[in-house]
Amino acid sequence: MSVVSNYKNLISNVKSTCKKHNRNFDEINIVAVSKQQEAKKIDLLSSAGHSCFGENRLDEVLSKWKYIDRKNIKLHFIGALQSKKVKDIIKIFDVIETLDTESAAEKISMLKNRNLKIPKIYVQINIGEESQKRGVKPNDFSQFLNMCVKKYNLKISGAMCMPPLDKEPNKYFKDMVYICRKEKLENISMGMSNDYKEAIIAGANNIRVGSLVFGERGKKN
């Protein structure tokens, strides 16, 4: 199937899930994860009316997106946020989903004080407390958020998470929604190609979907 057909199927499934579970489809933002995908596929999806994409590597974005028309496109940074690359990242991306260290928060704050335009910022939560994953632990989140806001004068717009791959995601999605609502965060980014329906049911308003739309990385559609 083509990228456009895949996209239309996804939209249909998201609408169906929203209708069945009393969610407003217009409140669901789909981040099409375009990392390691050809520019041609991105152009096809953009031409079909989609305008939000996710990338995880700065060097790939710099090389690939210079060939893509970025008019009306929103780019989400979904990779590991290194403080040394923050300056370049904020110039390109509209949303950073992966703030999880004080050093990166400090760097963003410093650039904000120089009157650079700062993207929307989400904090990455290590919702399953997995040692191999980055992110702020749930029990540390309130303190981390307070530090970002009060010490570094940053506006935090939301949070993102990835539940453990080998476990049912529902518990983690519910925990994530509880944390975000407790802290009055507007954007909840969770759910990918394999579990986006469960994420929407739990309360996500940003889902990050790649393979369902583009196919497996490296394969042509």
N, C-alpha and C positions, 0 to 999 in steps of 0.2 A: 504494500500500500504506500501511497505518497505521503509526504509530510503534511500536506494540506488535509488529506483524508483522515490521517491520524489525529490531527488537531480538531477537526470537526467532530470526530468520535469522542474525543476527550471533553469538548465543550458540552456535548449531548449528555455524557455521563455525569459531569459536574452539575448540570442543570437538573437532571433526574434526581441526583442525591440531595440537592438543596430542596427540591420540591417535596421529596419524601420525608425529609427531616426538618422541615420548617426553617430552612436557612434562605437568606436572600442571595441569589446568584450574583447580583451586582456588587455584593460586598466581598466576593472571592476574587483575589488577584492571582492569576496563574503566572508563575515565573518559569518560562521555558528555558531549561538548563541546556545551554548551547556549547558547553565546554567540549573541546575536541571534535566539534562538528564543523562541516564545511560551510563557508560563507554562502554558498549557493542555497543550502537548506534554510539558512536564516533569512535570506532574501525571500524565499518562497513563503515562509511563515509570516514575515512582515507584510508581504503583498496581500496575504489573506486577511490582514487586519489585526494581527497580534503585535503588541508593542512593548512587551516586558520580557527581558532575557536575563539569564544568570550565568556568570562566568567565575572561574576560580583561580585563574592565573593571569597576572598582569602582563607578562611577556606575550602570551597568546592573544590577549585583547589588543595590545599595541600592534601586533603584526596582522591580525585577521580583520579587526573592525575598521581599519582604515580603508578597506575596500567595500564597506557596507554603508548604505545611507542610514545615518543615525537620527534623521528627522523624526520627531515624535517617539523615539525609542527611549525606554527606561532600562538602565543596566543595574543589576544587583550584583554586588561582590559577595560570593559565597565560599571563598577559599580562606585558608589560614591567614589572619591579618598580622603581618609583620610590621613593627613600628617603623623600620627603615624604609618601607615602601608606601607608608601612609600618604605622603605628600603626592605621589604620582597617582595613587588610587583615588583620592578625593577629587582629582581633576577630571577623572573619566567616569566614575560611577555615580549614580543617583541615590543608591541605597547601599550601605555596608551592613551586612547581616551578621558579622562574625567578630564583633568586638568582645574580647575576653581577657585582656591584660591591662594593668594600670599603665604600662609603658606606652601602649597604643593610645589609650585614653589621653594621656599627657601630651602625646604628639599631636593628636587631633585638636586638643585645646589650644596648644601653642599656635597651630595654623589658623584656628578660628580667631585668635587674638591679632593675627596679621590681616584680618578681614578677608581671608579666603572663604569661598563658599563651601559649606560643609554639607555632605549628603545626609539623608536620614540615617539614623544609626539604630541597629538592633544589637542586643547582647546575645551571644551564643551561650546557651545553657547546656551543660553536660547532664542531660536529664536522667540518663542511666548510670551516671557516675562511673563511666568506663575509663580505665587507666590509659587506654590507647587513643582516647579522643580528647580533643581540646574542648574548652568551654568552662564556664563558671559553674561550680556545684550548686545544686538547688538551695542548700542551706546557707550558702555564701552570697546568694544572688541579691538579697535586699541590701546587704552591706556594700556590695560592688556597685549597685545602682545608685545608692546614696553617695558613694565616692565620686562617681561620674558626674552627678548633678551638682553636688555642693562643692567639691574640691576643684573640679575641672570645668564647671559651668557648661556641661553638655546636655543637650536635650536627647533623651533616649525615647525613640518612637515605638520600639517593640522588642521582641526576642525571638530567637530561632532555636530549634533543636532537631536532633536525629536520634530516635529511639534505638535501642540495641537491635541489631539485625536478627538475632536468633531468638527473640522473644516477641510475644504478642504486643503490639504497640499501644493498645487502647489505654492501659494503665498510665503509660508515660504521657500520652496525649492529654489525658484528664489532669495529670499532675501539672503539666505545662500550662494548661488553660487556667488552673487554679492560681498558679504563681503569677501569671500575667494579669489576671483580673484583680488579684489582691494588690498588685502594684499599679493598677490602673493604666496598663500599657495597651495601646490601641492595636498594634499589629502583632499577630501570632503566626509565625512562619514555621510550619511543620507539615509533614506529609510529602511523599515522593511518589514515583510511578507505581510502587507496589502497595502503598497504603494511604493514598490521598483521600479516598472515600471515608475511611475511618477518621482521618484528621479533620475533614470538613464536619462530620457528625459531632466530633468532640468540641469543635469551636474554632478551628483554624480559619484565618482569612487571607493567608498567603500559602500557596502550595508550590512546591518546586518539582516540576515534572520534566524529565529529559527523554529517556528511552521510549516512552509511550508515544511521544510526538516525533522524535527524530530517528527512531530506530537505534540499534546498538551503535556505539561510536565506531567510526571507520567504515560502516556499511553504507552503501549508496541507496537512496530511495528515488 
